[in-house]
Amino acid sequence: MTGAETYDAVVVGASFAGLAAAGQLAGSGRVLLADREPIGAGETSACGTPLAVLERLDAGDALEQVCPEVVINVGDRPVRFRPSRPFATFDYATLCGILASRLEEVETAVAPFRGIADDGALLLGERRVRAEVVIDASGWRRVVARALGAPAADRGHLSAGVETRAARGGCALEFWLRPPGLAKGVHWAFPGGDHSREGSASYVGETRGLRSDLAGFEGVDEFPPRAVHGGCFPSRLGPAVWDRLFVVGDAAGQCLPLTGEGVRPALVFGQEAGRQARAVLLGAQTLEAALSRYRERVERARRAYAALERFQFCTIRWPLGVVGPAVRASSWEPLSRRLESVYWHLADPATLEVAPGTRGHNTLADGCCETGPAVASRTERPTPPWPVLAPSPARSDHGHPSACGCDEPDHCSARPPRGRVRANAAEARR
Ligand SMILES: Cc1cc2nc3c(=O)[nH]c(=O)nc-3n(C[C@H](O)[C@H](O)[C@H](O)COP(=O)(O)OP(=O)(O)OC[C@H]3O[C@@H](n4cnc5c(N)ncnc54)[C@H](O)[C@@H]3O)c2cc1C
């Protein structure tokens, strides 16, 4: 058996959490970032996040569309929220590319984690690798932590989602709570400038029937090849540290329960783990101190996570006649502002850095429905990046994106998508 290669730090998983952690480690030693797929290839997310995340990361090129309003439909009634910080959608591959381009001196590898050898070396593809600092950013399967004896994510606290793209416009991030046929789940439609990402999720991790539920939502009999993607996301905070391992993002259950917002926490906590680990590589603290500081930071959010978990529990178990008024009550501005401040504080985008010690202060135009550079660069590509469903007249009635009431009627829900994606939709129809 060949000897193991030695690194100062190894990060397993190169999506939001892994890229954020590796960004903090860049330039502090010999660092390896490994993923089973090329960086930016394995999108699962609907890619909705606070606009402030893109601003703080100086990642405006990934912006697809600003969505100042969040609409939650319960039964037939839409409840409208205008958060103090607007949300936005972004292009997954572009954001990953931006973060990866900043990984000075970090070695990246397409190498699936296969386990841990008897002598403690990590098995990454055909390689055997050792490092003082190891960060598990492998998503809900938490493959490294499990190889070290951590329990698998509890099925009862995993949500499952599938998603497709439809040639439709819209202004708001829109949800349909417990729509017909999906009693413990949610539909969503997130406008991405030239299309809308639309999906179905089960809060209880039920994967059977999700794809056909989505087909029903879209009013199609079947999907073209490659038109549906999906995955699981946790709804309970797990251990942030296992043995001498940092666990970040979905691997540590950091996706927020109820809302399923996992990108922001993966980036914020990923950077926090990377920051603490960097200090180890630079000789400023011991690994034990770094693990303990990282764990403490995550634990500060535990009560708020637990509250969101309870809200999720009630949302799927209480009668709709109770859930509807509760959602409406939470849109009352003094209350919604208070809830919001706790919600933002859980994983505050203001802590994000472009590079260690460098805060981004980019300000992006936040006008209603403002589309970003990612949309323009897509329409310039010779080949459409993915199939987009043509609008179907048979789409469920409850699925129409609602008008946001902004002053830009051309930008609002009736807005047809433009350019290449429209052509792409015609191809998908054929
Ligand atoms: C359908 C859907 C829609 C969603 N929409 C949103 C949204 O709009 N906004 C939002 O904030 N959150 C959303 N989420 C949640 C969000 O996607 C996750 O919380 C987020 O992706 C977590 O980031 P992560 O880096 O921890 O894990 P992931 O993004 O899951 O990345 C894990 C990485 O580890 C790699 N990996 C896995 N196994 C191995 C292995 N054995 N060896 C090497 N590498 C491995 C994977 O290839 C991947 O790159 C959505 C989730 C789903 C399923």
The ligand as an SDF file (V2000), in Angstrom:
LIG
                    3D

 53 58  0  0  0  0  0  0  0  0999 V2000
  -34.5720   21.1640   -4.2710 C   0  0  0  0  0  0  0  0  0  0  0  0
  -33.8610   22.0510   -3.2620 C   0  0  0  0  0  0  0  0  0  0  0  0
  -34.0130   23.4260   -3.3330 C   0  0  0  0  0  0  0  0  0  0  0  0
  -33.3600   24.2450   -2.4090 C   0  0  0  0  0  0  0  0  0  0  0  0
  -33.4900   25.6050   -2.5240 N   0  0  0  0  0  0  0  0  0  0  0  0
  -32.8200   26.4240   -1.6820 C   0  0  0  0  0  0  0  0  0  0  0  0
  -32.8750   27.8360   -1.8540 C   0  0  0  0  0  0  0  0  0  0  0  0
  -33.5000   28.3620   -2.7720 O   0  0  0  0  0  0  0  0  0  0  0  0
  -32.1770   28.6210   -0.9830 N   0  0  0  0  0  0  0  0  0  0  0  0
  -31.4420   28.0870    0.0360 C   0  0  0  0  0  0  0  0  0  0  0  0
  -30.8470   28.8490    0.7990 O   0  0  0  0  0  0  0  0  0  0  0  0
  -31.3760   26.7460    0.2190 N   0  0  0  0  0  0  0  0  0  0  0  0
  -32.0200   25.9050   -0.6270 C   0  0  0  0  0  0  0  0  0  0  0  0
  -31.9230   24.5410   -0.4770 N   0  0  0  0  0  0  0  0  0  0  0  0
  -31.0350   24.0290    0.5830 C   0  0  0  0  0  0  0  0  0  0  0  0
  -29.5850   24.1820    0.1220 C   0  0  0  0  0  0  0  0  0  0  0  0
  -29.4550   23.6940   -1.1960 O   0  0  0  0  0  0  0  0  0  0  0  0
  -28.6170   23.4240    1.0150 C   0  0  0  0  0  0  0  0  0  0  0  0
  -28.8810   23.7390    2.3500 O   0  0  0  0  0  0  0  0  0  0  0  0
  -27.1790   23.8140    0.6490 C   0  0  0  0  0  0  0  0  0  0  0  0
  -26.9010   23.3660   -0.6550 O   0  0  0  0  0  0  0  0  0  0  0  0
  -26.1940   23.2440    1.6490 C   0  0  0  0  0  0  0  0  0  0  0  0
  -24.8920   23.5070    1.1880 O   0  0  0  0  0  0  0  0  0  0  0  0
  -23.7010   22.5170    1.5440 P   0  0  0  0  0  0  0  0  0  0  0  0
  -22.4960   23.0830    0.9020 O   0  0  0  0  0  0  0  0  0  0  0  0
  -23.6850   22.2410    2.9890 O   0  0  0  0  0  0  0  0  0  0  0  0
  -24.1100   21.1210    0.8790 O   0  0  0  0  0  0  0  0  0  0  0  0
  -24.3570   20.7590   -0.6280 P   0  0  0  0  0  0  0  0  0  0  0  0
  -24.7300   21.9450   -1.4210 O   0  0  0  0  0  0  0  0  0  0  0  0
  -25.3000   19.5920   -0.6130 O   0  0  0  0  0  0  0  0  0  0  0  0
  -22.9400   20.2620   -1.1410 O   0  0  0  0  0  0  0  0  0  0  0  0
  -22.3310   19.0790   -0.7250 C   0  0  0  0  0  0  0  0  0  0  0  0
  -21.1550   18.8200   -1.6400 C   0  0  0  0  0  0  0  0  0  0  0  0
  -20.5000   17.6340   -1.1930 O   0  0  0  0  0  0  0  0  0  0  0  0
  -20.2270   16.8130   -2.3040 C   0  0  0  0  0  0  0  0  0  0  0  0
  -20.1750   15.4200   -1.8750 N   0  0  0  0  0  0  0  0  0  0  0  0
  -21.1780   14.6540   -1.4330 C   0  0  0  0  0  0  0  0  0  0  0  0
  -20.7470   13.4070   -1.1690 N   0  0  0  0  0  0  0  0  0  0  0  0
  -19.4200   13.4070   -1.4430 C   0  0  0  0  0  0  0  0  0  0  0  0
  -18.4100   12.4020   -1.3850 C   0  0  0  0  0  0  0  0  0  0  0  0
  -18.6680   11.1340   -1.0160 N   0  0  0  0  0  0  0  0  0  0  0  0
  -17.1500   12.7480   -1.7380 N   0  0  0  0  0  0  0  0  0  0  0  0
  -16.8570   14.0070   -2.1390 C   0  0  0  0  0  0  0  0  0  0  0  0
  -17.7850   14.9790   -2.2300 N   0  0  0  0  0  0  0  0  0  0  0  0
  -19.0480   14.6900   -1.8790 C   0  0  0  0  0  0  0  0  0  0  0  0
  -21.3710   17.0900   -3.2670 C   0  0  0  0  0  0  0  0  0  0  0  0
  -20.9970   16.7540   -4.6060 O   0  0  0  0  0  0  0  0  0  0  0  0
  -21.5880   18.5770   -3.0760 C   0  0  0  0  0  0  0  0  0  0  0  0
  -20.8010   19.3600   -3.9370 O   0  0  0  0  0  0  0  0  0  0  0  0
  -32.5470   23.6850   -1.3860 C   0  0  0  0  0  0  0  0  0  0  0  0
  -32.3950   22.2970   -1.3190 C   0  0  0  0  0  0  0  0  0  0  0  0
  -33.0300   21.4800   -2.2550 C   0  0  0  0  0  0  0  0  0  0  0  0
  -32.8470   19.9880   -2.1760 C   0  0  0  0  0  0  0  0  0  0  0  0
  1  2  1  0
  2  3  1  0
  2 52  2  0
  3  4  2  0
  4  5  1  0
  4 50  1  0
  5  6  2  0
  6  7  1  0
  6 13  1  0
  7  8  2  0
  7  9  1  0
  9 10  1  0
 10 11  2  0
 10 12  1  0
 12 13  2  0
 13 14  1  0
 14 15  1  0
 14 50  1  0
 15 16  1  0
 16 17  1  0
 16 18  1  0
 18 19  1  0
 18 20  1  0
 20 21  1  0
 20 22  1  0
 22 23  1  0
 23 24  1  0
 24 25  2  0
 24 26  1  0
 24 27  1  0
 27 28  1  0
 28 29  2  0
 28 30  1  0
 28 31  1  0
 31 32  1  0
 32 33  1  0
 33 34  1  0
 33 48  1  0
 34 35  1  0
 35 36  1  0
 35 46  1  0
 36 37  1  0
 36 45  1  0
 37 38  2  0
 38 39  1  0
 39 40  1  0
 39 45  2  0
 40 41  1  0
 40 42  2  0
 42 43  1  0
 43 44  2  0
 44 45  1  0
 46 47  1  0
 46 48  1  0
 48 49  1  0
 50 51  2  0
 51 52  1  0
 52 53  1  0
M  END
$$$$
